Amino acid sequence: MTTIRKTLIAGVATLAIPFAFLGPVQAGSGHGGGHAGMHGEPGKAGQVTRTVEVVMYDNYYEPETITITEGETVRFKIRNAGSLVHEFNIGTHEMHVAHAPEMMMMVDHGVLKSDRIDWDAAKAMQVSMGHGMHDEPNSVLLEPGKSAEIIWKFPSHVDLEFACNVPGHYDAGMMGSFRMTH
């Protein structure tokens, strides 16, 4: 485990579990690295106040801005309508920056292809490095045509955004913002 990763997960025991890729299911909990310091928490289905549909296209989301009430629990139905693998990840700008090197390592190890996830490479990376999969309560990584859900309880005001951290996508503008109200 790298010093950077140890630092990011220190004191966040629930994030220290190795991560695993998601299929079209609700996100679970997992790796530390770029997801450490999450703002908010996994929500409970019985506390959902509304459902927001998010469609991922190649390098943008629809909608681009989502208004959230502080403390609200929202079900996100996420669909990848693009031709590339994309991520929907709820976090701060700093969290997305911290997560980028892990995503690059997944590309370097052959896990992330432009249009698919190589499950065998993901398993090999998991065995050799302790990570290489992707399973977080605030994030889903989807191949083209796939869908997933996240139920998220938002905190009191904090500057959050949703973004795709597949290398090059965030820098190309694949991010959106949450407008927090009370």
N, C-alpha and C positions, 0 to 999 in steps of 0.2 A: 504494500500500500504506500502510495507516495506521501511525502510530507504535506503537500498541498491538500490532498484528499483527507488526510488525518485532521488537518486544521479545520477544514470545512465541515466535517461531521462530528467534531468534538462537542460533546454535550447534547447531541441530537440523536439519541439512541434509536429512535424509530426510523431514522433514515440510514442506518448503518447496514441494513440488510442488502445483499447483492441484488441488482435489478434484473428484470426479465422482460423481454419484448411483449407488447400487448397485441392481441388480435382484436377483433371487434367486440370488446368487453369493457366493463368499467375499470378504470385504472386502480391499481393496488398501491402498495408501498414498497420502497426499495432503496436504490443506491443513493449515496451521499453526494459527493462531488458538486455538480452544478445545481442540484436541487436542495442543498442544505440551506437553512434559513428561510424555508417556505413561509409565506404570509397567508394565514388562514389555515383551514384544516379540512380533511375529508368530511363531506356532509352526509347526513342520514336521509334516506329516501323519504321518510315520513315528515321531514322538515323542509322539503323542497317547496319554495314559494312560486316558482315558475320554471319553465323550460326555455332555453335559448338554443336555437339551431345555428351552428357555425359551419360554413362550407369553406374548405381549404382549396384554393386554386393554386396554380403555379406562381408563387411569390406574392400572393395576397389572400386575405381572408374576407369573407362576407358574413356578417358586418365587420367593419373596421373599428368601430367603437361600440362598446356595450356599457350601458348605464346599470350600476349596481348600487343597492342600498347597503350601507354598513351593516354587517352582521347577517346579511341575507344568505340563504342557502339556495343555490341555483343548480339545476341539472343542465349540463351542456351536452347536446347531441351533435357530434362532430363527424363530418363526412369529408373524405378526401376526393374531390372532383378533379384534381390535377392529374398530370401524367408522371409525377415524381413522388417519392416518399416525402411526407411532411409530418411535422410535429405541431401539436397544440399544447403549449406549456404556459401555465399561469405563474408569474413571478415578477420580481423587480428587474430593472435593467441590469443591475449588478449580478443578479442570479443567472440571467441569461448569458452574460459575459463569462461567468465562472463555469458554466455548463458547456460552452463551446469546445474546449479542448477534449472533453470526453467524447463528444459527438465526432470530432475529427479522428480520434483514436479508433472509433467504430468504422469510419471510412478506411483508415489506414490498414485495419485488420480484415477488410473485406466484408464486414457485417452489413454496412449500408451501401447498397448499389443505388444508382439514380432512381430506378423504378421498382425496386424490391428490397426485401430484407433477406440476407443469406442466413438462415437459421442454423446451419451447421457451423458457419464461421462464428456466429454469436455464441453458440455452445462452447466452441474451442476457446474463444476469448474469455468466456466466463471461467472456464477451468484454469487457464494459464494466468489470468490477471485478476480474477475475483470480480470482474465486471465485463460487460459486453452485451448485456441485455438491457431492457428498458421497461421498468414497471414502477410508476410513481403515481400517487394519488392526484397530483396536480398536472399530469402530463399524459398524452397519448402520442404514439408514433405510428403512422398509418401508411400502408401501401396504397397505391392508386385504387379507387373503387371501394375501399374499406371504410367502415364506420365504427364509432365507439362512443361511450358516454363517460362523463366525469360529473360527479356531484361534489360541489365545493362550497364550503361555508366561508364567506369573506370576513376579514377582520374589520376593525375600525379603520378609519382612513389611513391608507398607505398608497403610494404610487405604484400601481401594478399595471402590467401589460401582459398580453398573450403574444407568443412568438414561436416561430419555427427556428430551431437551433441546428438543423441540418446544415453542414458547412456551406456558407455562401448565401443561404436564404435570408437570414436576419439582416445581413449587410445589404442585401438587395431590396430590403424594405418589407419583408414578410413578418410584420408585427402589427398589433392593434392595441388599443388602449381601453382601460376600464375607467369610466367616469363614476367616481364614488359620490353618493349623496347620503344624507342622513334624515 
